[in-house]
Amino acid sequence: MKYKNVVEAIFINRPNRFIANVVIDGKLEKVHVKNTGRCKEILTEGTRVYLEKANKPNRRTRYSLISAYKGDLLINIDSQVPNEVVYSSIRENKIEELIDVDILKKEVNYRGSRFDLYYEKGDEKGFIEVKGVTLEIDGLSLFPDAPTERGTRHIREIIQSVEEGYNSYIFFLVQIPEIKFFKPHEEMDKAFSHALLEAKEKGVNILAYNSLVTKDEILLGQRIKVLI
């Protein structure tokens, strides 16, 4: 995915989940944060960040924060982008496990949930739930960075779809380059981690890929090992 009109800034603080204060060319600016997660390990005072200028002149904030450096590592924190990256990568046959699908749809309802993607390939059909990962600790990518009852519920419903004959996936897009391992963050959310282990045992396909990240683009990277 490509961004337009990207500018560099310095992060100052985050008064709430949706807003951050940054400095652009010496001027303080209030910007929208495209991630409601904590991101506290990334968004620290003085961090170099990248913003995308909005194309709506009447919007309350002129910019959206899309990525930030953690040391030398540029991390994309745009929570709206993982679904699009995975969708376009499947369309372009970049994901080995999902080559040559016949049908691919976004936001498909199943029982009480709406899964991110639905696919059909010959007689095979299934759902794909996509999770964006921005937390990195000592070279290991982790999810979630905050307790997520919604995420646990999604796993339970993906398990149910497999029990009913679907070949479904949970796909972790690590929005960080060069990462080689993914692990559920049990210390943060035991229920989610245990549900993911159960999903694996019940036959749900669990995939994790890293990303290629630049200041104005994020692309699918390589498949990485899931430690579960």
N, C-alpha and C positions, 0 to 999 in steps of 0.2 A: 504494500500500500504506500502511495506517495502522498506527501503533504505539500501544501503550497504556502508561499509567503511565510517562511520560517525565520524567526529572529532569535538571537541569543539574549539571555538575561541572567541575573543573579537572584537566587531565591532568598527571601527574607524570613517570612513566616506564613503560617496557614491558620487564619482565624477560625475557619470551619471546614467541613469536608469538601465544600464546593468552591471555595475561594482561597487564593494565595496572594500575598504581596511580593512583588519582585521589583528589581531595578533594571530598567532598560535605558542604556545610554545616560546613566546618571539620574534618571527620573523614576520616582516611585509609581508603580502601576498595579492596579488590582486586576487579577486575571482569573479565569475559570480553570478549575482542576478537573481533568477528564478521568478521574478515578476517585471513588468515594472510600476506598480502602485507606488504611493508616499510612502506609508508605513512610513511616517515621524514620526508617533506616536510610532512606534515600533523600527525603526532603528536609535537609538541615540547613541552617543559616549559612549563607556564603556559597552554597552549591551552585554550579553552573547548570543552567537549564535551557531548554529550547521551547519556544512558543509558536503556535500557528495563529496567524492573524485571521480573525473572523471575516467572512464575506458578507455579513449582515450589518449594515451601517447603524442600525438602531438597537443593536444588542447592548445589554448593560455592561458587559466586559468586551474589550476589543480583541483580547487574545485568549487562547486556551493553552494550558501547560501540557505538553505531550511527552517530554522525556527529560531525564536528568542524569548527571554523572554521579557515580559512586566510586570515588577514586578515579581510576582511568577507565572504568566500565560505564558505557552509555546504556542506560536502561529506559526502554519505552514504557510509560505508565498509562497509556491511553487504554482504558478498559473497554472502549467501543471497538477497538481494532482487531482483537483476536478472532472473533467470528468471521470477519471479512477476509482475514489472512488465510484461515483454514478453508473457507468456502472457495476462494479463488485458487488456492493451491490444489484442492481436489479437482476443480474444473480443469486445471492445467496439467493434471496427472503428475503432480509433484510429490504426492504421498503414496508410497509404495503399497501400503495396505488398502488403499482405496482407489485403485487404478480403474479407469474405464467404467465409471458408474453410468447407468442409463438415465437416472433421475436424481436430481439434487435440489432440495427445497430448503428455504430458511423458515425458522419460527413455525414449527408444526406442532399442533396440539396432540397430546396423548393422555388420555384419562384426565387427571387433574393438573397436568403439567404442560408447559410449552418448551419443547427441546429446541436447541439452536439450529440443528440441521436434521434432515431426513433424506435417506438415499435408497435407491434400488439398483441392483446389479444382477441381471438375470432373475433367478428365483429368490435371490437374497435381498433382504430389506432390513433397515435398521435406523436407529436414531444416533445422533452424535451430540453429546453435550460438551461444550468448549469452555475451558477455564483458563483465564490469563494469569500468568505467574510473574510477579515482580520482585519477590523476596529472595535474596541471595545471602547466605551466610557461609563463609569459609569455602567458597567454590561450589556449594550445594544449593540448588534451587528448591524452594519449599512453598507449599500451599496448604492451608490459607495463611494470611498474615493477620487474620482476626477470626473469631468464632463465626461460623456460617451455618445456621440451621437450614437455610434455603439450599445451600450446597449439599448438605447431608440428605435432604429430601430428594434432590435431583438424583443422587446416587441410588437411593432406594427405588425410585421409579424406573431408572435405567435397568436395575436388576430385574424388576418386574417385567419389563419389556423382553428381556432375554428369556425369562421363564415362560413367556408366551410365544417364543419362537423367533424373535427378532435377533439380528446380529448387531448389537449396539456397541457404541464406543464412548469412553470418557477421554477427551483429548486435552492435554495440558500444553498450552502454548507458552513456553518460557520466553518472556519478552526481553531476553538478555542474550548477548552473543557469547559464544565459546563455552557455555555451561555444558557439562557432560553428564550430570546426574540430577535426577529429580526424586524427591521424597515427600510423602505427606507429613505435614507439620503436627505431629502428635502432641507436642507440648502445648501448642496453641489450641487445638481442637481434637480431642480424643474421639469424639463421636464421628467426625468426618473421616478421620484416619482409619477407624475400625470399619466404617461402612465401605471405604475404598478397598480394604483387604477382603471384605466379604464379596464385593463386586468381582474382584479377581478370581476368587474361589468359585463363584457362580458362573464364570465364563464371559463376563464383560471384558471387552478389549480395552486395555488401558495403554494409551500412547502419550509420549512426551517428546516434543521437538523444541530445540532452541531457535533463536531468531538471528537474522542479520539486521543490525540496527545502525542507522546513520541519523544525522540530525533531521533529515527530511524524508526518511523512508524506513519501513520495516517489512522484511520478507521472511518467508519460512526458511529455517536453517536445516539442521540435521537431526535425525532421531537420536534421542539420548536414553540412557538406561534409567528405568524406573526401579527404585529401591523399595520394594514392598514384599 
